Amino acid sequence: MNIDPLKTVHQIEKYLSDEKLHKAYTASVRLRSQLLGIIYEAETFGGATEPKLTEILTAGKADGSYVVLKIREPLPPTKELTAAVEEHWLELIHRAIESASQGKALPYLDKAFVWIEIITPKGSDNARLWDTSNRAINLIINNLKGIFFEDDNHEHMAFGVTGAWGDEGMTSIHIMPFGDVKAQLKTKLHEL
């Protein structure tokens, strides 16, 4: 593979010194895709003996009808979803699901509630970067259907997205029966 990430790093440095921040940002997105390409090639064809990046970044746990998938990266904004980033996230999601199953059947829910919590590293405090509707939510939802629930329509699932600032980026995906969430909401509403 003929990818030179150092060239991109030097471009980013030049853009930053010239205060061309938009160009630096665009080049940083390209750098991420380049690094993912290099890592993929090394893991697939290079005989790497280390654990795969997706194994290092993921964990999952299932407890009855409740599943938690953890990915040690914040879910990217839709505008950063290059082919390499999307492929990386597909593997992250499925690796976390595999970790949660530990060889056992995972719950298949008639109607699920999916709660996605995105933690963005401190220092990224530009409000435009953290607009919930601009995150690649469909990437997660579309890769849970058929595994945890039949379809992503209103009859089979609902979802919510929350965010927070943290020291490190992370995405937590909680899958649970919708009835549990609905019952808790009704209880809270009656208390008001």
Backbone as JSON Lines, residues from 0, in Angstrom:
{"i":0,"aa":"M","n":[0.86,-1.17,0.0],"ca":[0.0,0.0,0.0],"c":[0.9,1.23,0.0]}
{"i":1,"aa":"N","n":[0.58,2.2,-0.83],"ca":[1.4,3.39,-0.97],"c":[0.72,4.58,-0.29]}
{"i":2,"aa":"I","n":[0.75,4.58,1.03],"ca":[0.14,5.66,1.81],"c":[1.25,6.28,2.64]}
{"i":3,"aa":"D","n":[1.31,7.6,2.63],"ca":[2.34,8.3,3.4],"c":[1.68,9.21,4.43]}
{"i":4,"aa":"P","n":[1.4,8.67,5.62],"ca":[0.74,9.51,6.63],"c":[1.61,10.67,7.11]}
{"i":5,"aa":"L","n":[2.94,10.53,7.02],"ca":[3.81,11.63,7.44],"c":[3.63,12.86,6.54]}
{"i":6,"aa":"K","n":[3.37,12.62,5.28],"ca":[3.09,13.73,4.35],"c":[1.83,14.48,4.81]}
{"i":7,"aa":"T","n":[0.82,13.71,5.21],"ca":[-0.42,14.33,5.68],"c":[-0.18,15.06,7.0]}
{"i":8,"aa":"V","n":[0.63,14.48,7.88],"ca":[0.95,15.15,9.15],"c":[1.64,16.49,8.87]}
{"i":9,"aa":"H","n":[2.58,16.5,7.92],"ca":[3.27,17.75,7.58],"c":[2.29,18.77,6.99]}
{"i":10,"aa":"Q","n":[1.33,18.29,6.19],"ca":[0.29,19.18,5.67],"c":[-0.5,19.8,6.81]}
{"i":11,"aa":"I","n":[-0.87,18.98,7.77],"ca":[-1.65,19.47,8.91],"c":[-0.84,20.52,9.66]}
{"i":12,"aa":"E","n":[0.44,20.24,9.91],"ca":[1.29,21.22,10.59],"c":[1.35,22.53,9.84]}
{"i":13,"aa":"K","n":[1.49,22.47,8.52],"ca":[1.55,23.7,7.7],"c":[0.23,24.46,7.78]}
{"i":14,"aa":"Y","n":[-0.88,23.74,7.65],"ca":[-2.19,24.39,7.73],"c":[-2.37,25.06,9.09]}
{"i":15,"aa":"L","n":[-1.94,24.39,10.15],"ca":[-2.07,24.97,11.49],"c":[-1.21,26.22,11.64]}
{"i":16,"aa":"S","n":[0.03,26.17,11.14],"ca":[0.89,27.35,11.27],"c":[0.38,28.51,10.42]}
{"i":17,"aa":"D","n":[-0.31,28.21,9.31],"ca":[-0.89,29.26,8.46],"c":[-2.31,29.65,8.91]}
{"i":18,"aa":"E","n":[-2.76,29.05,10.03],"ca":[-4.09,29.27,10.58],"c":[-5.2,28.94,9.58]}
{"i":19,"aa":"K","n":[-4.99,27.93,8.8],"ca":[-6.01,27.42,7.87],"c":[-6.65,26.21,8.55]}
{"i":20,"aa":"L","n":[-7.47,26.49,9.54],"ca":[-8.0,25.46,10.42],"c":[-8.94,24.5,9.72]}
{"i":21,"aa":"H","n":[-9.75,25.0,8.79],"ca":[-10.66,24.11,8.07],"c":[-9.89,23.08,7.25]}
{"i":22,"aa":"K","n":[-8.81,23.54,6.6],"ca":[-7.99,22.62,5.82],"c":[-7.26,21.63,6.73]}
{"i":23,"aa":"A","n":[-6.81,22.09,7.89],"ca":[-6.15,21.19,8.85],"c":[-7.13,20.11,9.3]}
{"i":24,"aa":"Y","n":[-8.37,20.51,9.55],"ca":[-9.38,19.54,9.98],"c":[-9.62,18.5,8.88]}
{"i":25,"aa":"T","n":[-9.8,18.94,7.65],"ca":[-10.04,18.02,6.53],"c":[-8.86,17.06,6.38]}
{"i":26,"aa":"A","n":[-7.65,17.57,6.51],"ca":[-6.47,16.71,6.41],"c":[-6.41,15.72,7.57]}
{"i":27,"aa":"S","n":[-6.89,16.11,8.75],"ca":[-6.88,15.18,9.89],"c":[-7.85,14.03,9.67]}
{"i":28,"aa":"V","n":[-8.97,14.3,9.01],"ca":[-9.91,13.23,8.67],"c":[-9.25,12.27,7.68]}
{"i":29,"aa":"R","n":[-8.52,12.81,6.71],"ca":[-7.8,11.98,5.74],"c":[-6.72,11.15,6.45]}
{"i":30,"aa":"L","n":[-6.03,11.75,7.42],"ca":[-5.0,11.03,8.18],"c":[-5.59,9.82,8.9]}
{"i":31,"aa":"R","n":[-6.76,10.01,9.49],"ca":[-7.41,8.89,10.19],"c":[-7.68,7.74,9.22]}
{"i":32,"aa":"S","n":[-8.2,8.05,8.04],"ca":[-8.46,7.01,7.05],"c":[-7.17,6.33,6.62]}
{"i":33,"aa":"Q","n":[-6.11,7.11,6.45],"ca":[-4.82,6.53,6.06],"c":[-4.31,5.57,7.13]}
{"i":34,"aa":"L","n":[-4.37,5.99,8.37],"ca":[-3.9,5.13,9.47],"c":[-4.71,3.85,9.54]}
{"i":35,"aa":"L","n":[-6.02,3.96,9.38],"ca":[-6.86,2.75,9.4],"c":[-6.49,1.81,8.26]}
{"i":36,"aa":"G","n":[-6.19,2.36,7.09],"ca":[-5.77,1.54,5.95],"c":[-4.47,0.81,6.23]}
{"i":37,"aa":"I","n":[-3.51,1.51,6.82],"ca":[-2.21,0.91,7.15],"c":[-2.39,-0.19,8.2]}
{"i":38,"aa":"I","n":[-3.18,0.1,9.23],"ca":[-3.42,-0.9,10.28],"c":[-4.11,-2.12,9.71]}
{"i":39,"aa":"Y","n":[-5.14,-1.91,8.86],"ca":[-5.86,-3.04,8.25],"c":[-4.9,-3.91,7.44]}
{"i":40,"aa":"E","n":[-4.06,-3.26,6.64],"ca":[-3.13,-4.03,5.81],"c":[-2.16,-4.83,6.68]}
{"i":41,"aa":"A","n":[-1.64,-4.21,7.73],"ca":[-0.7,-4.9,8.62],"c":[-1.38,-6.07,9.33]}
{"i":42,"aa":"E","n":[-2.61,-5.86,9.79],"ca":[-3.33,-6.93,10.51],"c":[-3.76,-8.05,9.58]}
{"i":43,"aa":"T","n":[-4.1,-7.72,8.35],"ca":[-4.61,-8.72,7.43],"c":[-3.5,-9.45,6.67]}
{"i":44,"aa":"F","n":[-2.5,-8.69,6.21],"ca":[-1.49,-9.28,5.33],"c":[-0.08,-9.28,5.91]}
{"i":45,"aa":"G","n":[0.13,-8.54,6.99],"ca":[1.48,-8.36,7.51],"c":[1.9,-9.34,8.56]}
{"i":46,"aa":"G","n":[1.04,-10.26,8.94],"ca":[1.39,-11.24,9.96],"c":[1.55,-10.63,11.34]}
{"i":47,"aa":"A","n":[0.77,-9.61,11.64],"ca":[0.85,-8.95,12.95],"c":[0.52,-9.95,14.06]}
{"i":48,"aa":"T","n":[1.32,-9.93,15.12],"ca":[1.1,-10.85,16.23],"c":[0.36,-10.19,17.39]}
{"i":49,"aa":"E","n":[0.25,-8.87,17.36],"ca":[-0.48,-8.15,18.4],"c":[-1.98,-8.37,18.23]}
{"i":50,"aa":"P","n":[-2.75,-8.12,19.28],"ca":[-4.2,-8.17,19.1],"c":[-4.63,-7.11,18.07]}
{"i":51,"aa":"K","n":[-5.7,-7.4,17.35],"ca":[-6.22,-6.43,16.39],"c":[-6.69,-5.17,17.12]}
{"i":52,"aa":"L","n":[-6.62,-4.05,16.42],"ca":[-7.06,-2.78,16.99],"c":[-8.5,-2.89,17.49]}
{"i":53,"aa":"T","n":[-9.36,-3.55,16.72],"ca":[-10.76,-3.66,17.13],"c":[-10.93,-4.49,18.4]}
{"i":54,"aa":"E","n":[-10.03,-5.44,18.64],"ca":[-10.08,-6.22,19.88],"c":[-9.69,-5.36,21.08]}
{"i":55,"aa":"I","n":[-8.72,-4.48,20.87],"ca":[-8.25,-3.59,21.94],"c":[-9.32,-2.55,22.3]}
{"i":56,"aa":"L","n":[-10.06,-2.1,21.29],"ca":[-10.99,-0.99,21.49],"c":[-12.4,-1.4,21.89]}
{"i":57,"aa":"T","n":[-12.69,-2.69,21.99],"ca":[-14.08,-3.11,22.22],"c":[-14.24,-4.04,23.41]}
{"i":58,"aa":"A","n":[-15.44,-4.02,23.95],"ca":[-15.85,-4.96,25.0],"c":[-17.36,-5.06,24.94]}
{"i":59,"aa":"G","n":[-17.88,-6.14,25.45],"ca":[-19.32,-6.3,25.49],"c":[-19.72,-7.22,26.62]}
{"i":60,"aa":"K","n":[-20.94,-7.02,27.08],"ca":[-21.45,-7.86,28.17],"c":[-22.95,-8.01,27.99]}
{"i":61,"aa":"A","n":[-23.43,-9.21,28.23],"ca":[-24.87,-9.48,28.18],"c":[-25.29,-10.04,29.52]}
{"i":62,"aa":"D","n":[-26.4,-9.53,30.03],"ca":[-26.95,-10.0,31.3],"c":[-28.45,-10.16,31.11]}
{"i":63,"aa":"G","n":[-28.87,-11.36,30.79],"ca":[-30.29,-11.59,30.52],"c":[-30.71,-10.87,29.25]}
{"i":64,"aa":"S","n":[-31.65,-9.95,29.39],"ca":[-32.15,-9.23,28.22],"c":[-31.5,-7.86,28.05]}
{"i":65,"aa":"Y","n":[-30.42,-7.6,28.78],"ca":[-29.74,-6.32,28.74],"c":[-28.32,-6.54,28.19]}
{"i":66,"aa":"V","n":[-27.95,-5.74,27.18],"ca":[-26.64,-5.88,26.55],"c":[-25.95,-4.51,26.55]}
{"i":67,"aa":"V","n":[-24.67,-4.5,26.88],"ca":[-23.87,-3.28,26.8],"c":[-22.68,-3.55,25.89]}
{"i":68,"aa":"L","n":[-22.52,-2.68,24.89],"ca":[-21.38,-2.74,23.99],"c":[-20.55,-1.49,24.23]}
{"i":69,"aa":"K","n":[-19.27,-1.65,24.45],"ca":[-18.38,-0.5,24.69],"c":[-17.34,-0.43,23.58]}
{"i":70,"aa":"I","n":[-17.21,0.78,23.04],"ca":[-16.23,1.05,22.0],"c":[-15.42,2.25,22.45]}
{"i":71,"aa":"R","n":[-14.12,2.08,22.57],"ca":[-13.27,3.15,23.1],"c":[-12.91,4.18,22.04]}
{"i":72,"aa":"E","n":[-13.93,4.69,21.37],"ca":[-13.83,5.78,20.42],"c":[-15.17,6.49,20.43]}
{"i":73,"aa":"P","n":[-15.18,7.81,20.27],"ca":[-16.47,8.47,20.13],"c":[-17.02,8.2,18.72]}
{"i":74,"aa":"L","n":[-18.31,7.98,18.63],"ca":[-18.94,7.79,17.32],"c":[-18.68,9.02,16.47]}
{"i":75,"aa":"P","n":[-18.16,8.84,15.26],"ca":[-17.8,10.01,14.46],"c":[-19.03,10.75,13.92]}
{"i":76,"aa":"P","n":[-18.84,12.04,13.62],"ca":[-19.89,12.76,12.91],"c":[-20.07,12.14,11.52]}
{"i":77,"aa":"T","n":[-21.24,12.28,10.96],"ca":[-21.52,11.73,9.63],"c":[-20.54,12.25,8.6]}
{"i":78,"aa":"K","n":[-20.15,13.53,8.71],"ca":[-19.25,14.11,7.7],"c":[-17.85,13.49,7.75]}
{"i":79,"aa":"E","n":[-17.49,12.8,8.8],"ca":[-16.18,12.14,8.9],"c":[-16.25,10.68,8.48]}
{"i":80,"aa":"L","n":[-17.39,10.24,8.01],"ca":[-17.59,8.82,7.71],"c":[-17.05,8.47,6.33]}
{"i":81,"aa":"T","n":[-15.74,8.37,6.23],"ca":[-15.11,7.89,5.01],"c":[-15.34,6.38,4.93]}
{"i":82,"aa":"A","n":[-15.03,5.8,3.78],"ca":[-15.2,4.35,3.62],"c":[-14.37,3.59,4.65]}
{"i":83,"aa":"A","n":[-13.15,4.06,4.9],"ca":[-12.27,3.38,5.86],"c":[-12.82,3.48,7.28]}
{"i":84,"aa":"V","n":[-13.33,4.65,7.66],"ca":[-13.88,4.84,9.01],"c":[-15.14,4.0,9.17]}
{"i":85,"aa":"E","n":[-15.99,3.97,8.15],"ca":[-17.21,3.17,8.23],"c":[-16.88,1.68,8.38]}
{"i":86,"aa":"E","n":[-15.94,1.19,7.59],"ca":[-15.54,-0.21,7.69],"c":[-14.96,-0.52,9.07]}
{"i":87,"aa":"H","n":[-14.16,0.4,9.59],"ca":[-13.6,0.26,10.93],"c":[-14.7,0.16,11.97]}
{"i":88,"aa":"W","n":[-15.71,1.03,11.87],"ca":[-16.8,1.01,12.84],"c":[-17.67,-0.23,12.72]}
{"i":89,"aa":"L","n":[-17.86,-0.73,11.52],"ca":[-18.61,-1.98,11.36],"c":[-17.9,-3.1,12.11]}
{"i":90,"aa":"E","n":[-16.59,-3.15,11.95],"ca":[-15.83,-4.19,12.65],"c":[-15.85,-3.97,14.17]}
{"i":91,"aa":"L","n":[-15.77,-2.71,14.62],"ca":[-15.85,-2.42,16.05],"c":[-17.17,-2.91,16.64]}
{"i":92,"aa":"I","n":[-18.26,-2.59,15.97],"ca":[-19.6,-2.97,16.46],"c":[-19.71,-4.49,16.53]}
{"i":93,"aa":"H","n":[-19.32,-5.17,15.47],"ca":[-19.47,-6.62,15.45],"c":[-18.5,-7.32,16.4]}
{"i":94,"aa":"R","n":[-17.33,-6.74,16.62],"ca":[-16.39,-7.3,17.59],"c":[-16.96,-7.15,19.01]}
{"i":95,"aa":"A","n":[-17.59,-6.0,19.3],"ca":[-18.2,-5.8,20.62],"c":[-19.37,-6.77,20.82]}
{"i":96,"aa":"I","n":[-20.16,-6.98,19.77],"ca":[-21.27,-7.95,19.85],"c":[-20.72,-9.35,20.13]}
{"i":97,"aa":"E","n":[-19.67,-9.72,19.44],"ca":[-19.04,-11.03,19.66],"c":[-18.54,-11.15,21.1]}
{"i":98,"aa":"S","n":[-17.97,-10.08,21.62],"ca":[-17.49,-10.07,23.0],"c":[-18.64,-10.25,23.98]}
{"i":99,"aa":"A","n":[-19.78,-9.61,23.68],"ca":[-20.95,-9.72,24.56],"c":[-21.53,-11.13,24.55]}
{"i":100,"aa":"S","n":[-21.48,-11.8,23.43],"ca":[-22.11,-13.12,23.35],"c":[-21.29,-14.19,24.05]}
{"i":101,"aa":"Q","n":[-19.99,-14.11,24.01],"ca":[-19.12,-15.12,24.61],"c":[-19.59,-16.54,24.28]}
{"i":102,"aa":"G","n":[-19.99,-16.71,23.03],"ca":[-20.43,-18.02,22.57],"c":[-21.85,-18.39,22.94]}
{"i":103,"aa":"K","n":[-22.57,-17.5,23.63],"ca":[-23.95,-17.78,24.04],"c":[-24.91,-16.95,23.19]}
{"i":104,"aa":"A","n":[-26.17,-17.37,23.17],"ca":[-27.19,-16.64,22.42],"c":[-27.44,-15.29,23.07]}
{"i":105,"aa":"L","n":[-27.56,-14.27,22.26],"ca":[-27.89,-12.93,22.75],"c":[-29.4,-12.75,22.73]}
{"i":106,"aa":"P","n":[-29.92,-11.84,23.55],"ca":[-31.38,-11.63,23.56],"c":[-31.87,-11.07,22.24]}
{"i":107,"aa":"Y","n":[-33.01,-11.58,21.8],"ca":[-33.68,-11.06,20.61],"c":[-35.01,-10.5,21.11]}
{"i":108,"aa":"L","n":[-35.18,-9.2,21.03],"ca":[-36.29,-8.51,21.68],"c":[-37.41,-8.17,20.69]}
{"i":109,"aa":"D","n":[-38.65,-8.34,21.12],"ca":[-39.79,-7.94,20.28],"c":[-39.74,-6.45,20.0]}
{"i":110,"aa":"K","n":[-39.46,-5.67,21.06],"ca":[-39.26,-4.23,20.9],"c":[-38.13,-3.83,21.84]}
{"i":111,"aa":"A","n":[-37.12,-3.21,21.25],"ca":[-35.91,-2.86,22.02],"c":[-35.81,-1.35,22.19]}
{"i":112,"aa":"F","n":[-35.12,-0.95,23.24],"ca":[-34.7,0.43,23.4],"c":[-33.18,0.43,23.33]}
{"i":113,"aa":"V","n":[-32.64,1.27,22.47],"ca":[-31.2,1.38,22.3],"c":[-30.78,2.76,22.79]}
{"i":114,"aa":"W","n":[-29.92,2.78,23.8],"ca":[-29.4,4.04,24.32],"c":[-27.94,4.11,23.92]}
{"i":115,"aa":"I","n":[-27.6,5.16,23.18],"ca":[-26.23,5.37,22.72],"c":[-25.67,6.56,23.49]}
{"i":116,"aa":"E","n":[-24.58,6.31,24.21],"ca":[-23.91,7.37,24.97],"c":[-22.55,7.62,24.34]}
{"i":117,"aa":"I","n":[-22.33,8.87,23.92],"ca":[-21.09,9.23,23.24],"c":[-20.29,10.18,24.13]}
{"i":118,"aa":"I","n":[-19.1,9.76,24.5],"ca":[-18.22,10.6,25.32],"c":[-17.14,11.15,24.39]}
{"i":119,"aa":"T","n":[-17.04,12.46,24.34],"ca":[-16.08,13.13,23.47],"c":[-14.94,13.67,24.32]}
{"i":120,"aa":"P","n":[-13.7,13.52,23.88],"ca":[-12.58,14.0,24.68],"c":[-12.65,15.5,24.96]}
{"i":121,"aa":"K","n":[-12.23,15.85,26.17],"ca":[-12.16,17.26,26.53],"c":[-11.24,17.98,25.55]}
{"i":122,"aa":"G","n":[-11.55,19.24,25.32],"ca":[-10.78,20.01,24.36],"c":[-11.51,20.11,23.04]}
{"i":123,"aa":"S","n":[-12.5,19.27,22.86],"ca":[-13.33,19.34,21.66],"c":[-14.62,20.06,22.01]}
{"i":124,"aa":"D","n":[-14.49,21.27,22.55],"ca":[-15.67,21.92,23.1],"c":[-16.38,22.82,22.1]}
{"i":125,"aa":"N","n":[-16.14,22.62,20.83],"ca":[-16.85,23.37,19.82],"c":[-18.24,22.75,19.68]}
{"i":126,"aa":"A","n":[-19.27,23.51,20.01],"ca":[-20.64,22.98,20.02],"c":[-21.04,22.42,18.66]}
{"i":127,"aa":"R","n":[-20.51,22.96,17.59],"ca":[-20.87,22.46,16.26],"c":[-20.36,21.04,16.03]}
{"i":128,"aa":"L","n":[-19.31,20.67,16.74],"ca":[-18.8,19.29,16.61],"c":[-19.73,18.29,17.28]}
{"i":129,"aa":"W","n":[-20.49,18.75,18.27],"ca":[-21.31,17.82,19.05],"c":[-22.78,18.15,18.87]}
{"i":130,"aa":"D","n":[-23.26,17.85,17.71],"ca":[-24.68,17.98,17.41],"c":[-25.19,16.55,17.23]}
{"i":131,"aa":"T","n":[-26.02,16.11,18.14],"ca":[-26.47,14.7,18.16],"c":[-26.95,14.23,16.8]}
{"i":132,"aa":"S","n":[-27.71,15.05,16.1],"ca":[-28.26,14.61,14.82],"c":[-27.2,14.48,13.74]}
{"i":133,"aa":"N","n":[-26.0,15.0,13.98],"ca":[-24.93,14.9,12.98],"c":[-24.01,13.71,13.21]}
{"i":134,"aa":"R","n":[-24.25,12.93,14.25],"ca":[-23.44,11.74,14.49],"c":[-23.93,10.59,13.62]}
{"i":135,"aa":"A","n":[-23.08,9.64,13.35],"ca":[-23.39,8.52,12.46],"c":[-24.2,7.45,13.2]}
{"i":136,"aa":"I","n":[-25.34,7.85,13.74],"ca":[-26.2,6.97,14.54],"c":[-26.67,5.76,13.73]}
{"i":137,"aa":"N","n":[-27.03,5.99,12.46],"ca":[-27.53,4.88,11.64],"c":[-26.52,3.76,11.49]}
{"i":138,"aa":"L","n":[-25.25,4.09,11.57],"ca":[-24.22,3.06,11.5],"c":[-24.4,2.04,12.63]}
{"i":139,"aa":"I","n":[-24.76,2.51,13.8],"ca":[-25.0,1.61,14.93],"c":[-26.33,0.9,14.77]}
{"i":140,"aa":"I","n":[-27.39,1.66,14.61],"ca":[-28.75,1.09,14.55],"c":[-28.85,0.03,13.45]}
{"i":141,"aa":"N","n":[-28.35,0.33,12.26],"ca":[-28.46,-0.62,11.15],"c":[-27.68,-1.91,11.39]}
{"i":142,"aa":"N","n":[-26.69,-1.87,12.27],"ca":[-25.91,-3.08,12.54],"c":[-26.35,-3.82,13.79]}
{"i":143,"aa":"L","n":[-27.39,-3.32,14.45],"ca":[-28.0,-4.04,15.57],"c":[-29.25,-4.8,15.12]}
{"i":144,"aa":"K","n":[-29.94,-4.26,14.1],"ca":[-31.17,-4.92,13.65],"c":[-30.84,-6.28,13.04]}
{"i":145,"aa":"G","n":[-31.74,-7.19,13.27],"ca":[-31.52,-8.56,12.84],"c":[-30.74,-9.37,13.86]}
{"i":146,"aa":"I","n":[-30.05,-8.69,14.77],"ca":[-29.3,-9.38,15.82],"c":[-30.05,-9.29,17.14]}
{"i":147,"aa":"F","n":[-30.5,-8.07,17.49],"ca":[-31.18,-7.84,18.76],"c":[-32.68,-7.57,18.6]}
{"i":148,"aa":"F","n":[-33.11,-7.16,17.43],"ca":[-34.52,-6.88,17.13],"c":[-34.71,-7.0,15.63]}
{"i":149,"aa":"E","n":[-35.98,-7.14,15.22],"ca":[-36.27,-7.44,13.83],"c":[-35.9,-6.32,12.87]}
{"i":150,"aa":"D","n":[-36.34,-5.11,13.17],"ca":[-36.14,-3.99,12.24],"c":[-36.01,-2.71,13.04]}
{"i":151,"aa":"D","n":[-35.57,-1.65,12.39],"ca":[-35.41,-0.37,13.09],"c":[-36.62,0.55,12.88]}
{"i":152,"aa":"N","n":[-37.79,-0.06,12.75],"ca":[-39.01,0.75,12.65],"c":[-39.6,0.94,14.05]}
{"i":153,"aa":"H","n":[-40.66,1.76,14.14],"ca":[-41.24,2.09,15.45],"c":[-41.87,0.89,16.16]}
{"i":154,"aa":"E","n":[-42.16,-0.16,15.44],"ca":[-42.77,-1.34,16.06],"c":[-41.73,-2.21,16.77]}
{"i":155,"aa":"H","n":[-40.47,-2.08,16.4],"ca":[-39.45,-2.99,16.94],"c":[-38.35,-2.32,17.75]}
{"i":156,"aa":"M","n":[-38.25,-1.0,17.67],"ca":[-37.2,-0.36,18.45],"c":[-37.44,1.14,18.58]}
{"i":157,"aa":"A","n":[-36.8,1.68,19.61],"ca":[-36.71,3.13,19.83],"c":[-35.29,3.38,20.31]}
{"i":158,"aa":"F","n":[-34.84,4.63,20.19],"ca":[-33.48,4.89,20.65],"c":[-33.34,6.3,21.18]}
{"i":159,"aa":"G","n":[-32.3,6.5,21.95],"ca":[-31.94,7.81,22.46],"c":[-30.43,7.97,22.41]}
{"i":160,"aa":"V","n":[-29.99,9.21,22.3],"ca":[-28.57,9.5,22.23],"c":[-28.25,10.57,23.27]}
{"i":161,"aa":"T","n":[-27.23,10.32,24.06],"ca":[-26.75,11.32,25.02],"c":[-25.26,11.5,24.8]}
{"i":162,"aa":"G","n":[-24.77,12.61,25.29],"ca":[-23.35,12.88,25.13],"c":[-22.77,13.52,26.37]}
{"i":163,"aa":"A","n":[-21.49,13.46,26.47],"ca":[-20.79,14.07,27.6],"c":[-19.35,14.32,27.18]}
{"i":164,"aa":"W","n":[-18.68,15.2,27.92],"ca":[-17.25,15.43,27.74],"c":[-16.51,14.49,28.68]}
{"i":165,"aa":"G","n":[-15.37,13.99,28.27],"ca":[-14.58,13.12,29.12],"c":[-13.11,13.23,28.79]}
{"i":166,"aa":"D","n":[-12.3,12.49,29.51],"ca":[-10.86,12.5,29.25],"c":[-10.52,11.71,27.99]}
{"i":167,"aa":"E","n":[-11.27,10.66,27.73],"ca":[-11.06,9.82,26.56],"c":[-12.39,9.61,25.85]}
{"i":168,"aa":"G","n":[-12.32,9.42,24.55],"ca":[-13.53,9.17,23.78],"c":[-14.05,7.75,23.98]}
{"i":169,"aa":"M","n":[-15.36,7.61,23.99],"ca":[-15.98,6.29,24.14],"c":[-17.41,6.35,23.61]}
{"i":170,"aa":"T","n":[-17.88,5.23,23.14],"ca":[-19.28,5.07,22.77],"c":[-19.79,3.83,23.5]}
{"i":171,"aa":"S","n":[-20.86,4.01,24.28],"ca":[-21.51,2.89,24.96],"c":[-22.87,2.7,24.32]}
{"i":172,"aa":"I","n":[-23.17,1.46,24.0],"ca":[-24.45,1.12,23.37],"c":[-25.17,0.16,24.31]}
{"i":173,"aa":"H","n":[-26.33,0.58,24.8],"ca":[-27.12,-0.23,25.72],"c":[-28.37,-0.7,24.98]}
{"i":174,"aa":"I","n":[-28.6,-2.0,24.96],"ca":[-29.79,-2.57,24.32],"c":[-30.6,-3.25,25.4]}
{"i":175,"aa":"M","n":[-31.88,-2.87,25.52],"ca":[-32.73,-3.4,26.58],"c":[-34.17,-3.49,26.09]}
{"i":176,"aa":"P","n":[-35.01,-4.23,26.8],"ca":[-36.43,-4.29,26.41],"c":[-37.07,-2.9,26.52]}
{"i":177,"aa":"F","n":[-37.82,-2.52,25.51],"ca":[-38.48,-1.23,25.51],"c":[-39.48,-1.13,26.66]}
{"i":178,"aa":"G","n":[-40.13,-2.23,27.0],"ca":[-41.11,-2.22,28.09],"c":[-40.51,-1.78,29.41]}
{"i":179,"aa":"D","n":[-39.24,-2.14,29.68],"ca":[-38.58,-1.73,30.92],"c":[-38.44,-0.22,30.99]}
{"i":180,"aa":"V","n":[-38.03,0.38,29.89],"ca":[-37.86,1.83,29.83],"c":[-39.21,2.53,29.92]}
{"i":181,"aa":"K","n":[-40.18,1.99,29.21],"ca":[-41.52,2.58,29.2],"c":[-42.13,2.56,30.61]}
{"i":182,"aa":"A","n":[-41.95,1.46,31.33],"ca":[-42.48,1.36,32.69],"c":[-41.82,2.37,33.61]}
{"i":183,"aa":"Q","n":[-40.51,2.53,33.49],"ca":[-39.82,3.5,34.33],"c":[-40.27,4.93,34.02]}
{"i":184,"aa":"L","n":[-40.47,5.23,32.74],"ca":[-40.94,6.56,32.35],"c":[-42.34,6.84,32.91]}
{"i":185,"aa":"K","n":[-43.21,5.86,32.83],"ca":[-44.57,6.03,33.37],"c":[-44.54,6.29,34.86]}
{"i":186,"aa":"T","n":[-43.69,5.55,35.56],"ca":[-43.56,5.74,37.01],"c":[-43.1,7.18,37.31]}
{"i":187,"aa":"K","n":[-42.1,7.65,36.6],"ca":[-41.59,9.01,36.81],"c":[-42.63,10.06,36.47]}
{"i":188,"aa":"L","n":[-43.39,9.84,35.42],"ca":[-44.41,10.79,35.02],"c":[-45.53,10.9,36.07]}
{"i":189,"aa":"H","n":[-45.87,9.78,36.7],"ca":[-46.88,9.79,37.73],"c":[-46.4,10.5,39.0]}
{"i":190,"aa":"E","n":[-45.07,10.53,39.2],"ca":[-44.52,11.2,40.35],"c":[-44.54,12.72,40.19]}
{"i":191,"aa":"L","n":[-44.63,13.21,38.97],"ca":[-44.59,14.67,38.73],"c":[-45.87,15.36,39.12]}
